[in-house]
């Protein structure tokens, strides 16, 4: 499942919503501005037409066509029939005309000049003699068009600035408002059950976050109590079991010395002893794990990993020879660490024993020490191990006879104890475990 960060989700959703809303607003704003500018031009044409009609009816001199204004007009007589068929006022977006210029044309009794956009008003009036006249007034609209282009660009720029500003402000407000949540998530991410964790310091005046903090703290405290009880139970149970197990083992050994026992009875006792040895080994492993989790190994020494590996290989030489394993050592670097020798001995020893258990007879065991890591690779007797559960307790990951299922769990616990990391991979038919000491 692919997860999406809350911040990205909120900003994306609000950004799209604001973009849609502001786009509609920008379009309406632009249309309103266009309408207002057009109304201003039409009002100007109406005022100019009224002035010309009033002068014409009063017999006054009409303004010269080159009177300094952008408005150009033309008056021509029309018949009564034609006047009655026409609308009293008509507005058209035509081409600018000049009656003194030969380059004007007539189209449906409307005069215009090619090449210059204009707003044209056509109106009908009757003089004192009853003669009908058609008044055509045009004003160039290139200034209006330039203004509309400017308004359009300004609207787009304003839209982008406002949208980015809103998203930025929304991001800052979101970050400020949600900071208690992210503090809580960071604290939970660093929290480790049973370890010494920093206290949760997440002061907030937001009621919902305050309730969430208190709920999480209650849950964590309850979890810590259960975890502690579980560790104490395992430790106490292991201690209590250890003594009766040792007694049973001793009594079985005494029983085997009885001369009256049959061969079949001795065989059954041997099987019981084998099972008992497994239980003792399992109990010791559980007790060891509990001590690790309780952080009882406080002493530290300087340990040379190279020498330790050499000593362990020498100690395990007989069991390696049992499967005729070819040992190949490559020590490229010297690794020196500060740690408890018992834990590090157990860490590397369990990895080596695991390699022996899961290797095939006559196989190969490669041990490499490089910069800050130890690698143990063995030819696999079976297929790939389950990477997700391999370090879990009592994992059924191709569990071999005599194995407690706790070896790799102990390895992982020791790595967690010191902050090391361990990686597993299956490559070219080999199990490979790498322990990184830094």
N, C-alpha and C positions, 0 to 999 in steps of 0.2 A: 504494500500500500504506500502510495506517495503522499507525504505530508506537506502541508503548506503552512508557513509561518503566519501567526495571527496578524502581525503587523502588515505583512504583504497582502494578506487577504482583505483586511479592512481598508488599506490605502487603495488597493485596486478597485474594490467595490465603490468606495466613496468617490474615487477619481472618475470612474465611468459615470456614476450618477451626476456628479457636478458637471462633467463634460457635456452630458446630454441636456441638463437643465440650462446651463450657460449657453449652449449652442442655440437652443430655442430662444433664450433671452436675447442673444446677439442678433439673431435673424429678425426678431420682432423689433428690436431697437433700430436696426438698419432700415427696415421697412417704414417705421414711423418717421425717421429722419428724412428718408426719400420723399415720403408723403408731405412732410412739412415744407421741404425745399420746393417741391412742385407747387404746393399751395401758394407759397410766397411769389413764385414766378407768375402763376395765374392771377393772383391779386394785383400784381404789378401791371399785367396786361389789361386787366379790367379797368384799373385806374386810368391808364393811358388812353384806353378806348373811350371812356366816359369824357375825358378832357377833350379829345378830338371831336366827339359827337356834339358836345356842348358848344364848342367853337364853331363847328359847321352849322349848327342850327341858329347860332347867334350871328352868323355872317362874319365872324372874325377870321383873321388870317390864321390859317393852319400852320403848325410848326413845319419848318423845312425838314426834308428827309435826312439831311445831314446836320441835325441840330445838336449833335454831340452825345446824344443818348444811343444806347445799343438797339433801341426799338426802331423798327422800320414798318411803315404802314402803306397801304394802298386802298384807295376808295374808287369804286366803279358803280355806275347806275345799273339797276336790274329791274325787271318787270315786276308788276304786282303779283302776277301768277307765280313767278319764280320765288318771290319773297315769301309768299304764303306757304309754299311747299318746303321751305327751308326751316331748320331750327333757328331760334333767335340767337343763340350763342353756341358755338362749336369750338372745342379745343382739339388741336392736332399736333402731333410730333412730326414735323415736316423738315424740309431743308430750307435754310435761310435764303431769302430772296431780296433783291434790290431792283426796284422798278426802273431805275435809271440805267441799269446794266442790261445789255442785250442778252446776257446768258441766263435768262429766266424762262421758265416754261409754264404752260397752263395745263393743269390736269383736273378735270371735273370742276372747272371754274376756280381752282385754287392755285395761286401763284407761288412758286418757290424756286429757289436757286440751288443747283447741284453743288455738293461738296461741303456744306456747312450745316450741321444739325441746328434746329431751331424749334422753339415752342410757338405755335401759331394760334391766334384767336380770330375767329370769323364771326361777325355779328351783323345783323340787319337793322337799319334805322331808316326813318322817313323824314324828309325835310319839310319845311313849311309849305312848299308847293305840292306836297303829296307824292313826291318822287321817292321811290325806294332806292336805297344804296346798300352796297355790301362793303363792309370795312374789314380789311385783312391786316392784322398786326402780328408781326413776328419779332421775336427776340432770340438772339443766339444763346444756345444752352451749353456751349463748350465750357464756360465757367462753372455752370451747375454740374456738368458731368465731371469736371476736375474735382469739384468739391465732393461729389458723391464717391469718387475714387478714393479721395483722401479720407472721407468718413469710413469707407469700407476697410481700408488698410488700418486705420486707427482702431476700428472695432475689432479687427482680427488680432492686432497687437495687444489691445486691452484685454481681449478674451484670453490670450495665452498667458499674459502676466497675471491676471486674476486667477486663472486655473492653477498655475504653478504656485502662486502665493497661497491659495486655499489648501492645496495638497501639502505644501511645506508646513503651514500653520497646523494643519490636521495631523501631520506626522509628529511635529513637536509636542502638540497637546496629547496625542496618543502615547508618545514615549514617556512624557511626564506622568500621565494618569496611570499608565500600565507598569510603571517602574516597580511597584511592590510585587506585581505578579512575576516579573522577570527575576527579581531578587529571590523570591521563593523558589522559582524553578532552578536557578543556579545553586541554591542551597541544597535542594533535593537531589540535584545531579551529583553534587560532591558528597552527599551523605552516604555513609557506609555503616550498616548495622553492626553493632558490637564494637565499633572503633570509637576513638575519641574525636567527636565532631564539634565544630564550632557552633556556638548557640545561634539560634535564628534571631537576627536583629533586623526587623522589617517594620519600622514604625510607619503608620499610615492613618490618615483621618477619613479614609474611605471605608464605610461600614462593611461592604461586601468583602473587601480584601482583609479586613481585620477578622471577620468571621472565618474566612478561609485560612488565615494564619493560625488561629486558635484550633481549628479543626485538624489541620495538618500536625500541629504540635501534639495534640491529644493522641492522634493515630500513631505518631512516631514514638511517643512515650510508651504507649501500649505495646508497640512492636519491640521496643527495647526490652521491656519487661519479659515478654514471651521469649525473646531471643536469649536473654540471660538465664531464664528458667530452663530453657532447652539445653544450654551449655552446661549448666550446673547438673542437670539430670544426667547428661551423657557422661560427664566427668565422674560424678558420684557412682553411677551405675557401673562404669568401667572399673573403678577402684573396688567396688563391692564384689564384682564378678571375678576379679583377678585372683583373689585368695581361694575361693572354692574350686576354681579351675586348676590351680596349682595342686590342691589337695587331691583332686580326682586324678590328675596326671601321676602323682606319686603313688597312689593306691593301685593304679593300673600297672605301674612298673613293678610294684611289689607282687601283684597278682601273677604277672608273667613268670615269676621265679618259682611258682608252685609246680612241683614235679608231677602232680596228679592231673594237670590240664591236658586235654587232648589237643591234637594239632588243629582241629577245627575251632576249638575254643581260643587257641592262641591267634588264629587267623582273625576271628571276630574282635578280639581285644586289639589287634594291630589296626583294624579299621576304626575302632573307637578312638584309639590314640591319634590316628591321622585326623579324624574329625575334630578331636579335642585340640590338636595343634593348630588347626585352622581357626577355631574359635578363639584360642589364646592370641594368635597373630592378629585376628580381626579386632579383638578387644584392645590390644596394644596400639593398633593403628588409630582406633577411635579416641583412645586416651591421648595419643600424641597430637591428633587434630585439635582436640579440646584445649590442650596446653598451648598450641600455636594461636588459637583464636583468643585465648585468655591472655596472650602476650606474656607468657611466663619465661620466655627465653630472652632475658634482658642483657646477658653478657655478650660482649662483642670482641672479636679478635681480628687481626690482620690475616687474611687468608689468601694464599696463592692458588688460584683456581687450576693453573697448569699442574702443579704438584699434586693437588687433591685428585684431579682426574687420573693422573698416572698411578697414584696409590690405589684408587678404586678399581682401575683396570687390572692391576696386579692382584687385588683381592678377589676379583671375579673371574680370574683367568681360568679356573677349573670349570666353572659353569659355562663359560664361553666355549671351552674346548669340548664340552658335552655335545654342542651342536656343530662343532668344527667351524666356528665363525672366524672369518679373516678380519683381523683388526687393522684398521688404517688410521693413523693419527696424523693430523696436520695442525701444528701449533704455530700460527703466524704472528700472534701477539701474546703478550703477557698480561693477564688480568689479575689485578689485586683488589680485593674488596674488604670492607669492614662489616663483619657479620658474626653471628653465632655459628661456631663450627659444627655443632650438632645439626642445626637446620640446613646448612649448606651441604653437609655430608649426606643428609637425607634427600635433599633436593636433587643433587646430581646422581646419587645412588639409585633413586627411584626411576629416573629417566633411563639410566643404563639397564636396570632390571627390566623395565618396560620394553626396551629394545631387544633384550634377550628373549622375553616371552613371546613377542610378536614377530620374531625373525624365523626364517626357514633354515633347516639344517643345511650346512655347507654354504650359508649365505655370507654377506659382507656387512661389517659394521664400521662406518666412517665417523670419526670424532674430530671435529674441527673447532679450533679456538681462533677467532678473528677479533677484530676491533670491537670490544664491548659485548661480544656474544659468544655463546657456546652452542654448537650444532651437533646433534646426534642423529645419524641417519642409518637405517637398517633395511636390508632387503625384506620385503613383506612376505609373511607366510600366508596371508589372506589379503583381502581387498582393503579399500580405503576405510578408515575409521570415521565415525560420525563426528564431525568437527564441532557440532553444536552441543553435544552431550559428553564429549570425551573427558572433560575435566570435572564432571559431576560425580557425586558419591554413588557407589554401587551401580555405575553405568553398565549396561549390558552390551557394551561395545566390544564384541568379540572376546568376551571374558574367557580367560584360560583357566584350566584346572589349577587349583592352589592359589589363585589370585584372589585378593580380598575385594578388589574393585575400588580400593581407596588410594592406590599408589599415586595416580595422576591428580587425584583430589588433594592429596598432601602436597604435591608439587605446586599446584595452583595456589594453595593456601600460603605456602612459604613465599612464593613470588608476590602475592598480594601483601604479605607481611612487610616485605622490604621495598615494595614498589617496582619490582622487576616485571617484565612482561614475557610471556611464553606463547609461541606460535606453533601451530601444527599445519603441515601440508603433506599431501600425497603426490609424489612426483616420480615418474619413470619406475613405478613399481616399488618405491621406497617410502617408508614412514620417516618423516623429518621433523624433529623437534628442535626449536631454537629458543634459547633463554637469553634475553637481553638484560644485561646488568646495569644499564643506564637509561 
